[in-house]
Amino acid sequence: MSVLGQVLRSLHGDEHQDANDVRVQLERDCRHARLHMQGLERQHQQLSLEIAQLRRHQASLQQQQISQEQATLQALADGQPQQAHLLATALAEVENQLEMAQQTLARRLKQQAYYQQRSSGAERHYHDLCRQLTMANNTACVRKTLTTIRQHHSELTPVNAKQALTDIRARERQQAADAEPDVLPSTAERSSTEQVLARLKQRLEARS
């Protein structure tokens, strides 16, 4: 039964449902929901910082790639095969690092989107619980007032109070249960010195 249903039962005078128990439970749920929401927000912020670092690292590797590629091309054009081989080896390593950085960044962006969705859902759930707690507190005040009035007017019934509460549309608790997206293993083919040299030689031949 929803919290609203429990409160309405308490207005009927159901002895099996204490309105104070509902309030205590809602206060506990609000605390837990707030902690959960804050935890998701911290996780999202941490991922945002990591993504910013990965992007800076990726930009640095891209600059290294351009520099190494130009140096290797120059060595090939100057007829220095040994120097070109050494430079191509370094270039292949930079390209492999860049590929790994790009894959890591893609995974972190996917995780960031996941936690953003979870955080938004947790925030909605928290505010929903807060509204239900406010409703429960208001209902407690109505019950207290009705009890006081009944001491002088035994024929009074809480119809108006129940009708007001019935008009409030209560949403059930929302709990995001989706699992964190799986991280797929890397399937990219690593660059080799020979592949780099062959590619750059083709570029030189195309220029001539």
N, C-alpha and C positions, 0 to 999 in steps of 0.2 A: 504494500500500500504506500502511496506517495505521502510526503509530509503533510500536504494539504488535507488529504483524507484523514490522517491521524488527528490533525487539529480540529477538523469538523466533528470527528467522533468525540473529542474532548468537550466540545460545546454541547453535545447531546448528553453529556454527563456519564460517558462510558467509564466504568470503574477500572477497566482493564487497560486504559490508556491514560497515563498521567501527562498532562500538557507540559509540566516541568521537565519530564524525561525527554520529551521531544526537543525542547529548547537546549538541554544539556548536550544531546546528541548532535544537534545542528551546530552548536558552538565548537564541539570537537571536530566535526566534519569541516567546518570553515578553517580551523587552524591547520588541519592536515592538507586541505586543498591549497591554502596559501603557501605552505612549505613546498608542496609539489610544484606549484606554479613558479615559485622563486628558483627552485632547482633547475627546472627546464629553461628558465631565462638565463641562468648562469651558464648552462651548457651551450645555449645558442650564442651567448656573448663570447665564450671561449673559442667556439668554432669560427666566429667572425674574425677574431684576432689571428687565429691560425691561418685562415684563408688570406688575410692581408699579407702575412709573412710569406706564404707560398707564392703569392703573386709577385712579390718583390724578388724572391729567389728565381722565379721563372724568367722575369725580365732580365736579371743578371746573367742567367745561362744563355738567353737568346743573344745578348750582346757578345758573350764569349764565343758562341757558335759563329756569328758573323765574322768576328776577328780571326778565329782559327781557320775558317774557310778561306778567307782572303789570303792569309799567309800561306796556306797549302797550295792554293792556285798560283800564287806568285812563285813558289818553289818549283812547281811543275813547269811553269813558263820559262823559268831560268835554267831548266835542265839540271835540277838538283834532286835526283830521285830519293837519295837517302834522307835528306832533309824533309822532302815531301812526305815520305813514309812516316817519319817521326811526328810530323804535324798532323797527318791524317789519323794516326793512332790517338793523339790527344783530342782531335775533333770528334772521333767516334765515341770517346768517353763522355764528352760534353753532350753529344746528341742523346746518348743513353740516359744521362742524368736528366736532361730536359724531358724526355719521354716519361720517365718515372715521376717527375714533378707535375707534369700535365695530368697523369692518371690520378695522382694523389689529390690534386686540386679538384678534379672532377668528383672524386668520392666525397671530399669534404663539402663541396657545394650541394651534393645530394643529401648529405647528413644535415646540413644547415637548413635546407628546405623542410626536412622531416621534423626537426626540432621546432622550427617556426610554426608548423601546423599544430604540433603537440602543445606548444606554449599558448597559442591562440585558443585552443579547445579547453585547456586547463584554466585560462583566465575567464572564459565564459562560464565554466562550471563553478568557479569560485564565486563569481558575482551572482549566479543563480542561487547558490546556497545562502549567500548574504541576504538576498531578497526573501528567501523562505524563513530565515532566522528573524528578519524584521516582522514578517507576517505572524510568526509564532509568538513574538513578544507582544505584538498588538492584540493577538487573540487572548493572551494571558491577561492583558489589561481589561479586555472586554469581559472575560470570565470573572475577574475580581469585581468589576463594577456591577455585573449582573447579580453576583452573590450578595453584594451589599444592598442592592435594591430589593432583592427577593425577601430580605429580612423584614421589609415593610410592605411588599406587594407580592404575596405568594403566587398570584395568578400570572405573573409576568413570564414570558417565554423568550428565548434568545433568537427569535425568527429573523429579526432585522440583522443581527450580527452574523448569523449563518449565511443569509443571503449576500451580504457584503463580501464575505470570504469566498462564497461559491463563485462570484463574479471574477475573482482573481485567477487567472490561468497560470497554473503551476507546471513548470517543466520538470520532468524526471531527471535524475542525475545523468551526466554525460561523462563517460569514462573512455578515453582513447586507449584502445587495446592493440593498435597496430604495432607490429614488431618493427624494430629499426631496420632500414633497408640493408639487404645483404651486400657485402663488399665483394665484388667479383675479382678473382685473381688476375694478375697481369698476363696478357696474351700477346703483347707486342714483341716483334722480332728485334733482337739487339743488333745495333750497327757494328760492322767490322771494319778494320782498316782497309781491307781489299775493296769492300763495297764503297767506302768513302772515296778512295782513289779512283775507282772506275767511274763513279758519278762525276767527279771533278774533271777527269780527263775528257769525258764526253762534253762537258761544258766548255772546256778549252777548245776542243775540236769544232764545236758549234760556232765559237767566236771567230775562228780563222776562215 
